[in-house]
Structures are given as structure tokens and as C-alpha cells.
């Protein structure tokens, strides 16, 4: 099946590889030893057989009357063809005659002076066959032991490597979540140095480089916004002095938009610096959201399913609600629905939904979305909302009510969900921003 991937650990891959190599070597050596031992024993049996035949030949030639003894035969009709050819050439020799079942026969034959052939054949010794069986049994036991030993060794070696890789992956995951103080090299530890340490050093170097680049970009953004703050304020003041009229209104409107942009950029820079701290108060979440939404967007529908008291920063919570409602009003379609259920606040519109890039990567500054959105603004609203949620120790998730193109008229829309923590944050928040899509 296309796209089907079998996932196995490094430990078992190494174990299987070592076991397979061990099995191959063990089987090869077993076959070599078995054949060498069999050939050696057969050669020894042939030498013994020839010695016996030569002794029987001397006895036959010196005895009167001449009679074959010690199991020898004259002109045996069962003589193998190979030995028969040697006898015609007046040469003595031995031959091993194999049988489908049972031990082979060991033949020896010599030509006599009168043209006859004296031969002797006996089955391969039972003791030799027993030795071969014992040897084969020992080879099988040894091969199995090698395979299991290699597998255990592979599990041991692969397990150590697998643990180091898992530690490295876990440390890299914490770095990806924003814990830039984590060092992969320190996380994997260990005395042995291998390629895992090289990978860890490379990841740490990459993390340091990215941190330096992000910090440099943040400083540049903050510096630019700070420097723009004074001239933009002056521009806005000068615009107020212009005589009444449509051109003056356009200038004041654009000047105010520029001032809002500068303030948003400065806020994003402060959130990125992780220096913001929440000023906590106990608030009734449902009542608080209902009052703030009534001021921010009177046309929004508020529904409190379950009231809950939370310890949070009201100013930052209001900022999150305001940005979510502004995003829904600007890019979505009414009615906008706000639901409070315990510590969870949902803001939903009935527009085309969030773009895929936002669902996949989360909110990003200066990105206004795809063509299915209005394409207005600077993409800072959701970025600020996500940053403020981190300060509160909350999670802000984004999803669509239905996949694009499958929802009936009025059934779609974008849903932003704010999950407030059960316990008050102690620093800048303890939960990452998640991106979910139905």
C-alpha cells in the first residue's frame, strides 16, 4: 500500500542485523567444518581399507591354495565402474560409494599378476557415523547460541544508542517548544562518544544560531517601532490641525492606523522578549467575558454554559478577547458567538474559516492569510493574542468548524479556543500554543 511505512526501533534493527550476520557466519562455518570432517574421516577410512586389502593380497599370494580372505573377493561383479576402469589400467585404488539411505560403502581394489582383481568393501564405520552426528549436533547448538548471543548483543548495543537518540529527540522537542536553554549534548550524557554526540552538538549550534538571529530580528523590530513612535505621534498631531474635509479625514485615518501598527509591533517585541509578567486577580470568567464582549462587540452572542472563578490578568485577557473578536469581525462573517464553559472560552464566526497556513504553523506576524480571507490588516492580532495567552499560562488553539468546501451554507466558520490554566502561571506561561484542525 502506498504510503505505508513500517516503524521499527534502532535497537531491533541492530539486533536483527547482528543476528542475521551471526547466523550466516555460523551456518557457513558449520557447513565447512561438517564437510571437512566428513572428507577427512572418509579419506582415513579409504587409507585403512587399502591397508587391509594390501595385507589380504600378501596373504592371498603366499597361501596355498590361493583363497581370498578377510572379506576380500576375486573379480567381484559389484565392483564400481570407476574402480573397474582403474583395474584395466593396472592401477590400484579406493572409492566411496554413496547410498540414498544408510552409510556409504568404502571400496578398495588391486590388480593381480594373473589379471584377476582382488577387492574389499565395507560400510562406513558406525563409530564414524556417530562421530559425525555428534559433530553436527554440536555445530547446530553452537550456531543457535551464536544467533541468540548476537541478538542479545545487538539489543544491548542498540538499546544504548536508542536511549541516547530518544533523549536527544526529547531535548530537541523541548527546544522546539521554546525552551532555548536546553542543550541536547547535556541531555544525552554518557561516557562513550559516538555520532550521537556530533548530532547533539550540531543541534545545539543550530539552536544558538537561531536564538541569535531571532534576538537580532526582535531588537531590530523593536528599535524600528520605537524610533517610528515619535514621528508617527507628531504626524497624528499635525493631522488634527488640518482643516475639515475628506482629504484630512483620510490622512488622520492612515496616521491612526500607522500608530496602531507601531504599538502592535512594540507589543509583539515585548512578548517575544519573554519579559512580560501577568498581574493576577480572581475573576468570574463568565461575567467578565460577557461584560467585555458587550463593550468590544455589542452584536456578538455570549453564552455562559458554566461559570468558573479563575486567577488571571484581566487586562491581558481583555486584550486576547478584543483581538479574537476583531479578527472574527474583519475576516469572518456574523453572527460571532462567544461561549464560556468553565475555564474554556470559544470565539466562533461563520465565515470561510482560518487559512491552512495558520492551522498548520500558527499565527504569524505580517501574514494576512490566503485569498479566502479579506486580506486586510498586518497579521498581528492573532500573534499578540497567542503571546498574551503564553503570559497567562494558557493555550490558544485554532481550528475550522468544517473542512473547506464541505460545509453547507452557514455551517462553517473559524473557531479560536482559549484554555485558561487551572493554576496561576508563575512566569511567562507553561503551555505551548497548539494548532488544531478538524
Buried (B, 14 or more C-beta within 10 A) or exposed (E): EEEEEEEEBBBBEBBBBBBBBBBEBBBEBBEEBBEEBBEEBBEEBBEBBBEBBBBBBEBBEEEEEBEBEEEBBBEBEEBBEBBBEBBEEEEBBBBBBEEEEEBBBBBBBBBBEEEBBBBBBBBBBEEBBEBBEEBBEEBEEBBEEBBEEBBEBBBEBBBBBBBBBBBBBBBBEBBEEBEBEBBBBEBBEEEEEEEBBEBBEEBBEEBEEEEEEEEEEBEEBBEBBEEBBEEBEEBBEEBEEEEEEEEBEEBBEEBBEBBEBBBBBBBBBBBBEBEBEBEBBEBBBBEBBBEBBEEBBEEBEBEBEEEBEBBBBBEBBBBBBBBBBBBBBBBBBBBBBBBBBBBBBBBBBBBBBBBBEBBEEBBBBEBBBEEBBEEEBBBBBBBBBBBBBBBBBBBBBBBBBBEEEEBEEEEBBBBBBBBBBEEBBEEBBEBEBEBEBE
